[in-house]
Amino acid sequence: QVQLVESGGGLVQAGGSLRLSCAASGRTFSRYNMGWFRQAPGKEREFVTGISWSGRWTYYADSVKGRFTISRDNAKNMVYLQMISLKHEDTAVYYCGANEGDDYTDYVAYKYWGQGTQVTVSS
């Protein structure tokens, strides 16, 4: 079992930056593919970005390409989401997920989730 805890969310003005962290614990963490999803009230959970267990491959939603960067440090059991040039449309609860398969974009494929961290971007 993997436990995930997100942190780093908050209120930021448009154009600003935030870095989210996902602290993982459990067995064989380094073998899990990881992803970030986000969800606004009344909306489906939306894929943001994913990273393979080795960190070799990364994937991004078109809406965040060039602005968000996912990374991981398996030695520290950490996954990060660096966000720059934030827009109001980025406002959502951001969730970190763990996935043993290769389907990064479908939330159903993720086995474990954190509690989420709120990101609010003001205009």
Secondary structure by P-SEA (a helix, b strand, c coil): cbbbbbcccccccccbbbbbbbbbbccccccbbbbbbbbcccccccccccccccccbbbbcccccccbbbbbcccccbbbbbbccccccccccccccccccccccccccccccccbbbbbbcc
